[in-house]
Amino acid sequence: MKYVSVPFEVKPDLYRSEAPLRSGAPDAQLLREKRAEFSGPLRPDLIAQDSGTEEGLELLAAELGLAPASLEELALQCREDLALLHDGVLRGIAFAFPSGFRPAANLGLDFAAVHAPVADGEALRAASAGITAAMKRGHFERGVWTLSSLGTLSQHPHYPRPAIRLADELFFRTEFQVLKALGRGWTGFSVRVEMTPWPDLDAPQQQRINESLASMSPASRTYKNLHEVAALLGV
């Protein structure tokens, strides 16, 4: 619940971190799910890489404690999805489990452009230059969350959301994101996704989510597709 703010805010919320980009190898089930996404029909949306990323990939592999490999191969050896930035511009991405967007469409975009669609994100976009500079020299973490009727790790827009009928059918989706400077302008970015069924949250956790959702602007609810969820939860 660390990153569930009350009131809800969209802000440049990078926190100094010592968390590794890679928390370990995926278990057998997670690896199967990653492979299925990467080899499936959505592959062109999930994996993309510019030319000239060899240096960055070598630095990323070393930071992960892995042998040099393609970004896809590195991601298959991590619990996390991976991306690679240079001077704040996305140069490579291998996201099996995106949250409502097409990862490859962001290739070549900088931080401000990637976050241009974010509702109420003026402060986030205004801080983009400072965030980009920090990413090139520091080590940070952030967390994001949402609620979904779709229980899969991937929330790619191709996958339809089931109709919302009961709160107990919802899932609390969290992303733990780590950014770490690799040197020479390169930054590694990892995202670990978790899905928790609503009934598995305790009462204080549910209450905090409800309070954050209740304080969310209509624009943010639209962006996060949470209007129906809010109505269901009565907030």
Rosetta blueprint (number, residue, H / E / L):
1 M L
2 K L
3 Y L
4 V L
5 S L
6 V L
7 P L
8 F L
9 E L
10 V L
11 K L
12 P L
13 D L
14 L L
15 Y E
16 R E
17 S L
18 E L
19 A L
20 P L
21 L L
22 R L
23 S L
24 G L
25 A L
26 P L
27 D L
28 A H
29 Q H
30 L H
31 L H
32 R H
33 E H
34 K H
35 R H
36 A H
37 E H
38 F H
39 S H
40 G L
41 P L
42 L L
43 R H
44 P H
45 D H
46 L H
47 I E
48 A E
49 Q E
50 D L
51 S L
52 G L
53 T L
54 E H
55 E H
56 G H
57 L H
58 E H
59 L H
60 L H
61 A H
62 A H
63 E H
64 L H
65 G L
66 L L
67 A L
68 P L
69 A L
70 S L
71 L H
72 E H
73 E H
74 L H
75 A H
76 L L
77 Q L
78 C L
79 R L
80 E L
81 D E
82 L E
83 A E
84 L E
85 L E
86 H E
87 D L
88 G L
89 V E
90 L E
91 R E
92 G E
93 I E
94 A E
95 F L
96 A L
97 F L
98 P L
99 S E
100 G L
101 F L
102 R L
103 P H
104 A H
105 A H
106 N H
107 L L
108 G L
109 L L
110 D E
111 F H
112 A H
113 A H
114 V H
115 H L
116 A L
117 P L
118 V L
119 A L
120 D L
121 G L
122 E H
123 A H
124 L H
125 R H
126 A H
127 A L
128 S H
129 A H
130 G H
131 I H
132 T H
133 A H
134 A H
135 M H
136 K L
137 R L
138 G L
139 H E
140 F E
141 E E
142 R E
143 G E
144 V E
145 W E
146 T E
147 L E
148 S E
149 S L
150 L L
151 G L
152 T L
153 L L
154 S L
155 Q E
156 H L
157 P L
158 H L
159 Y L
160 P L
161 R L
162 P L
163 A L
164 I L
165 R L
166 L L
167 A H
168 D H
169 E H
170 L L
171 F E
172 F E
173 R E
174 T E
175 E E
176 F E
177 Q E
178 V E
179 L E
180 K E
181 A E
182 L E
183 G E
184 R L
185 G L
186 W E
187 T E
188 G E
189 F E
190 S E
191 V E
192 R E
193 V E
194 E E
195 M E
196 T E
197 P E
198 W H
199 P H
200 D H
201 L L
202 D L
203 A H
204 P H
205 Q H
206 Q H
207 Q H
208 R H
209 I H
210 N H
211 E H
212 S H
213 L H
214 A H
215 S L
216 M L
217 S L
218 P H
219 A H
220 S H
221 R H
222 T H
223 Y H
224 K L
225 N L
226 L L
227 H H
228 E H
229 V H
230 A H
231 A H
232 L H
233 L H
234 G L
235 V L
